[in-house]
């Protein structure tokens, strides 16, 4: 090993940490977010749903935090994400079921404050059965949504 190798490794490590901090949306000062400050955008993968990116960039490598709002009556057909996710119910009753076929009987209800972990690649589905709900999602990107049945994907 040459004397420049440790410096090169240190430089690479510093660049990696800097990139992670940038993707995580960190700054040199604490940041706060009040609900009324969130910018909600239509969710292309699910008509009727809205998503607010709080920290990070879900499409690139690094940690991110988003919130998704699903209005009453909307169903999010079976789909999966490549990354592990942690869902925290912010408001409403969050319904989630697991499997490759949508089955309303498989939906479980979670009140505000509940935390649900979903491993990457696990087929699951959601519905807003008893009114709107909002969940916060924490994960490490990049993320994507893949529907189990391509015919269910509104982007196609």
Secondary structure, 3 states (H helix, E strand, C coil): CCHHHHHHHHHHHHHHHHHHHHHCCCCCCCCCCCHHHCCCEECCCCCCCEEEEEECCCCCCEEEEEEEEECCCCEEEEEECCCCEEEEEEECCEEEEECCCCCHHHCEEECCCCEEEECCCCCEEEECCCCCEEEEEEEEECCCCEECCHHHCCCC
